[in-house]
Each structure stands twice: as C-alpha cells, then as structure tokens.
Amino acid sequence: MIGRLNHVALVVSSLAEAAALYERTLGATVSTQHDLPEHGVSVVFIKLPNTKIELLQPLGDNSPLASFLRKNMGGGIHHVCFEVTNILQARDQLMENGARILGDGNPKIGAHGRLVLFLHPKDFHGALIEIEEV
Ligand code: CO
C-alpha cells in the first residue's frame, strides 16, 4: 500500500542554526523558511536526490510541537511520511488491520497542500507515521 518515502520530519530548537548546519556541514540544498501558522510550525525543506527532510520548529503558543521539544530538549525525529495513491482506501485498510488514526479519522490538508493522516505511534513501535496522498 505505501509507496515512496516522502519526507522525514525533524524537530529542531533553532531552525536557522539547523538549516545552516545542513547547508554548510552536509552540503545540502535548503529552502527558505516557511511559516505555517495554521499548523503551528515553521519549516525549512531540505531536498535530497531521493526524498526530503523537513526541519520543523514550533510557531506560536499552541504549537503541537511544543511538548515534543520539552521532552526532547535538543530536538529529534518527529515523524516519517509515506506516499499513498488513495488516502481513504489506505485509511480503511489500515483500520481493518487494527491501526488507529489520530484525530477524527478524516484526512486533513497537510503542510504540502495535500491530504494527510497520522497513525497512532503505539501501533507502530513508537514511530509517528504520516501518510500523504500523491
Ligand atoms: Co510531515
């Protein structure tokens, strides 16, 4: 069901420092910073030949990332995102197999303007998984 790895999302405490690190030390191509107030995050995209890395920093007082950064002081891996061709079909198949969907179970428009869902980390050995319709 799942296709390509669309991105790995990393939470960082300083987006500017992390972006500079990926650009200078790792020699990667990094985007400018995008603020997404509706998601409570600021993001920098790092384009790799086979996938993307998203550096995320909390934005605003009610960011969903604030508690993550409190628990993981230096930042860390937040989620991985797999592509699917039909998100409703994928959701139904996942639920039939016992996986729980976070939220109300309906796909939302994610950071890339496409439909996404998040799966419960407890059902996936502690990893938060996002699926995105492409
Ligand atoms: Co994501």
Boltz pocket constraint, residues with backbone or C-beta under 6 A from the ligand:
constraints:
  - pocket:
      binder: B
      contacts: [[A, 7], [A, 9], [A, 54], [A, 79], [A, 81], [A, 111], [A, 130]]
      max_distance: 6.0
